[in-house]
Amino acid sequence: MASGLVFRGHEAQPVNDADFPKPQKPWFFLRYILREQRLHFLFLGVLLASVFFFFLLPSSSSPPVRAHDPFPASFLARDDLTLWPTTNTRSYDVAVHSVGKIPLGIKRKGLRVVVTGGAGFVGSHLVDRLISRGDSVIVVDNFFTGRKENVMHHFGNPNFELLRHDVVEPLLLEVDQIYHLACPASPVHYKFNPTNVVGTLNMLGLAKRIGARFLLTSTSEVYGDPLQHPQKETYWGNVNPIGVRSCYDEGKRTAETLAMDYHRGAGVEVRIARIFNTYGPRMCLDDGRVVSNFVAQALRKEALTVYGDGKQTRSFQYVSDLVVQETIDPEAKIEYRPNTEDDPHKRKPDITRAKELLGWEPKVDLRKGLPLMVSDFRQRIFGDQKEGATST
Ligand SMILES: O=c1ccn([C@@H]2O[C@H](COP(=O)(O)OP(=O)(O)O[C@H]3OC[C@@H](O)[C@H](O)[C@H]3O)[C@@H](O)[C@H]2O)c(=O)[nH]1
């Protein structure tokens, strides 16, 4: 039989007075507190709470202080074996109120961090570092130049998430810090990519919305073909605004401008790191940049391609045919090719400020760093056993 709803009417039910508590008289609580020394315990409790808030937590009226920065603007692991980029860094802080000390005995909780371009060459090394310091990391990558293999060793780690997403599309995430690396960095790739401006705008919008600290990885290319040598952070550069490289150079310059505008206009806490030429394990084999080209060409027994007269210099001025030849294949041939337009003639960072303010200076020289990269490339080209020296 189908069940049905039966209307039972609203007949008044007899109400038992005993079911309901009688309203208390107003002085009942006063009498209750005054009895059995309860007032003393109340005062004691207030006293203890006051001591805790005044002495263990900073007063809300204390002056604004710079937030503790466990990962300085250099963000580059100085103790890693991997060679990290020579970098000009700029750090722009807004004063933030201290969020309070963590009471003794409670471990610092890791930060929630998003790394755009985290499956790329530099990004994946940064992710390793963040994970190892206990942060929860979300990698956002469209895999244009990044590779899953670079972060696969974190799969299964509850502190790691990987999201296939192109930052030119907006994204909403709740994090404490944004490391914005997403952007193809090789001249052969970046010519076709608008990532710098649109992607940076999206990520700055996110930083503003969620109050996250923002790090922009900029580039030494903001100096263009520099008229000042070596280049200081204060140098404004010499960039051709309509050249083949300008989408990258000017894109990054615009990205820096946007970061500073969000800092000044919206109080977003930003860091800008201008990364110079970088090489190491996990670089794309056919990345197109000079070190990866030379290493891959030498391993494949191909001629080393030198663009122009080969006299141009970079922050690793030692990148010369001779050194690569010595290290990998002394017999390697050299093939001279026409240089690309607007190729900077020389480039070298003045790292005085980085040394003074961050205590940062490169630690791994070419003869130590190059074999690590060669070993990684050899393994990826020929499938050799991974050698112990290869950085992960
Ligand atoms: O096979 C090659 C590749 C490159 N080169 C030359 O080597 C020099 C370095 O070229 P790369 O492509 O490695 O790097 P670039 O200095 O031109 O640009 C780089 O600069 C700094 C970073 O931020 C970027 O990753 C990248 O744009 C250039 O003069 C280039 O013409 C060769 O001689 N042969």
The ligand as an SDF file (V2000), in Angstrom:
LIG
                    3D

 34 36  0  0  0  0  0  0  0  0999 V2000
   73.6740   27.0910  -30.7100 O   0  0  0  0  0  0  0  0  0  0  0  0
   73.8820   28.2420  -30.3220 C   0  0  0  0  0  0  0  0  0  0  0  0
   72.9740   28.9410  -29.4920 C   0  0  0  0  0  0  0  0  0  0  0  0
   73.2730   30.2140  -29.0950 C   0  0  0  0  0  0  0  0  0  0  0  0
   74.4510   30.8020  -29.4720 N   0  0  0  0  0  0  0  0  0  0  0  0
   74.8110   32.1390  -29.0160 C   0  0  0  0  0  0  0  0  0  0  0  0
   75.0980   32.0590  -27.6290 O   0  0  0  0  0  0  0  0  0  0  0  0
   74.6690   33.2430  -26.9650 C   0  0  0  0  0  0  0  0  0  0  0  0
   73.7200   32.8900  -25.8510 C   0  0  0  0  0  0  0  0  0  0  0  0
   72.5140   32.5080  -26.4210 O   0  0  0  0  0  0  0  0  0  0  0  0
   71.3600   31.8120  -25.5910 P   0  0  0  0  0  0  0  0  0  0  0  0
   70.2730   31.5110  -26.5590 O   0  0  0  0  0  0  0  0  0  0  0  0
   71.8750   30.6740  -24.8040 O   0  0  0  0  0  0  0  0  0  0  0  0
   70.9090   32.8940  -24.5230 O   0  0  0  0  0  0  0  0  0  0  0  0
   70.6030   34.4470  -24.6770 P   0  0  0  0  0  0  0  0  0  0  0  0
   71.6130   35.1230  -23.8340 O   0  0  0  0  0  0  0  0  0  0  0  0
   70.5230   34.8700  -26.0980 O   0  0  0  0  0  0  0  0  0  0  0  0
   69.1630   34.5760  -24.0760 O   0  0  0  0  0  0  0  0  0  0  0  0
   68.8950   34.1120  -22.7660 C   0  0  0  0  0  0  0  0  0  0  0  0
   69.2270   35.1110  -21.8800 O   0  0  0  0  0  0  0  0  0  0  0  0
   68.8760   35.0650  -20.5470 C   0  0  0  0  0  0  0  0  0  0  0  0
   67.6680   34.2540  -20.2190 C   0  0  0  0  0  0  0  0  0  0  0  0
   66.7680   34.9700  -19.3950 O   0  0  0  0  0  0  0  0  0  0  0  0
   66.9460   33.6500  -21.3370 C   0  0  0  0  0  0  0  0  0  0  0  0
   66.8830   32.3180  -20.9940 O   0  0  0  0  0  0  0  0  0  0  0  0
   67.4730   33.7070  -22.7060 C   0  0  0  0  0  0  0  0  0  0  0  0
   66.7030   34.5790  -23.4360 O   0  0  0  0  0  0  0  0  0  0  0  0
   74.0620   34.1200  -28.0420 C   0  0  0  0  0  0  0  0  0  0  0  0
   74.9830   35.0640  -28.4790 O   0  0  0  0  0  0  0  0  0  0  0  0
   73.7150   33.1800  -29.1700 C   0  0  0  0  0  0  0  0  0  0  0  0
   73.7260   33.7900  -30.4340 O   0  0  0  0  0  0  0  0  0  0  0  0
   75.3500   30.1100  -30.2620 C   0  0  0  0  0  0  0  0  0  0  0  0
   76.4230   30.6210  -30.5980 O   0  0  0  0  0  0  0  0  0  0  0  0
   75.0290   28.8600  -30.6660 N   0  0  0  0  0  0  0  0  0  0  0  0
  1  2  2  0
  2  3  1  0
  2 34  1  0
  3  4  2  0
  4  5  1  0
  5  6  1  0
  5 32  1  0
  6  7  1  0
  6 30  1  0
  7  8  1  0
  8  9  1  0
  8 28  1  0
  9 10  1  0
 10 11  1  0
 11 12  2  0
 11 13  1  0
 11 14  1  0
 14 15  1  0
 15 16  2  0
 15 17  1  0
 15 18  1  0
 18 19  1  0
 19 20  1  0
 19 26  1  0
 20 21  1  0
 21 22  1  0
 22 23  1  0
 22 24  1  0
 24 25  1  0
 24 26  1  0
 26 27  1  0
 28 29  1  0
 28 30  1  0
 30 31  1  0
 32 33  2  0
 32 34  1  0
M  END
$$$$
